[in-house]
């Protein structure tokens, strides 16, 4: 892991990155990246199969029948007739109320601080 660089310090790159930097500085072609031939790949999961298995386990834990569900056709519903717009009369606005007069207290002069 590279060290944290502070003031006056330089960060060190990982050895593969250092090799690329050194090769480019010398005008050479950088080394080819390793492909990891000896490394084993991860396991590939079938997500749908995992989901179905999880559903079956949950159903059996709840005591439900894990058989196939029956599919029923939904009856077609008739669209509701549109309602007629109600006749609206333009309402007259009431005149705005006048704001109550505000009385303010007389301001007192600022107090001076003693020296």
C-alpha positions in Angstrom: 0.0 0.0 0.0 1.5 3.4 -0.9 2.5 5.6 2.0 0.6 8.7 2.8 2.5 11.7 1.5 2.9 14.7 3.8 4.7 18.0 3.3 8.2 17.4 2.0 7.5 13.6 1.4 7.1 11.7 -1.8 4.6 8.9 -2.3 5.9 5.5 -3.4 3.9 3.8 -6.1 3.4 0.0 -6.2 6.1 -2.0 -7.9 4.1 -2.6 -11.1 3.3 1.1 -11.4 7.0 2.0 -10.7 8.1 -0.4 -13.5 5.8 1.4 -16.0 7.0 4.8 -14.9 10.6 3.8 -15.1 10.2 2.3 -18.6 8.4 5.4 -19.9 11.1 7.6 -18.4 13.8 5.6 -20.2 11.8 5.7 -23.5 11.1 2.0 -23.4 7.9 0.2 -23.9 6.2 -0.5 -20.6 5.9 -4.1 -19.5 2.8 -6.0 -20.3 0.4 -6.4 -17.4 0.1 -9.8 -15.8 -3.1 -11.7 -16.7 -3.2 -13.8 -13.5 -3.0 -17.2 -15.3 -2.5 -19.1 -12.1 -5.3 -17.4 -10.2 -8.7 -19.1 -9.9 -11.8 -17.2 -11.0 -14.8 -16.5 -8.9 -17.9 -18.7 -8.8 -20.6 -17.9 -11.3 -24.1 -17.9 -9.8 -27.4 -18.4 -11.5 -29.3 -15.5 -9.9 -32.8 -16.7 -10.9 -32.1 -20.2 -9.5 -30.8 -18.7 -6.3 -33.9 -16.4 -6.0 -36.3 -19.3 -6.7 -34.5 -21.5 -4.1 -34.8 -18.6 -1.6 -38.5 -18.2 -2.2 -39.1 -21.9 -1.8 -37.2 -21.9 1.6 -39.2 -18.9 2.8 -42.5 -20.5 1.8 -41.7 -23.8 3.5 -40.6 -21.9 6.6 -44.0 -20.2 6.7 -45.7 -23.5 6.1 -47.0 -22.4 2.7 -47.6 -24.7 -0.2 -44.6 -24.3 -2.5 -46.5 -25.6 -5.5 -47.3 -23.6 -8.6 -49.8 -20.8 -8.0 -53.1 -20.7 -10.0 -53.3 -18.0 -12.6 -56.7 -16.4 -13.0 -57.7 -14.1 -15.8 -58.8 -10.7 -14.5 -62.3 -9.6 -15.7 -62.2 -6.5 -17.8 -63.6 -3.6 -16.0 -65.6 -0.9 -17.8 -64.1 2.5 -17.7 -66.0 4.9 -15.5 -68.0 7.5 -17.3 -66.4 10.9 -17.1 -68.2 13.3 -14.8 -69.6 16.5 -16.2 -67.8 19.6 -15.0 -69.9 21.4 -12.5 -71.1 24.8 -13.5 -69.1 27.3 -11.5 -69.9 30.9 -11.0 -67.2 33.4 -10.6 -67.2 34.4 -6.9 -66.7 38.0 -6.1 -63.7 38.6 -3.9 -64.2 40.3 -0.6 -62.4 43.6 -0.2 -59.0 43.3 1.5 -59.1 44.1 5.2 -57.0 47.0 6.3 -54.1 46.1 8.6 -54.4 47.3 12.1 -52.4 50.3 12.9 -49.2 49.5 14.7 -47.8 51.6 17.5 -44.2 51.4 18.2 -42.6 52.2 21.5 -40.3 55.2 21.6 -36.7 54.2 21.1 -34.3 54.7 24.0 -30.9 56.1 23.3 -28.1 53.6 23.3 -26.2 53.3 26.6 -22.6 54.3 26.6 -20.1 52.0 28.1 -17.8 53.3 30.7 -14.1 53.7 30.0 
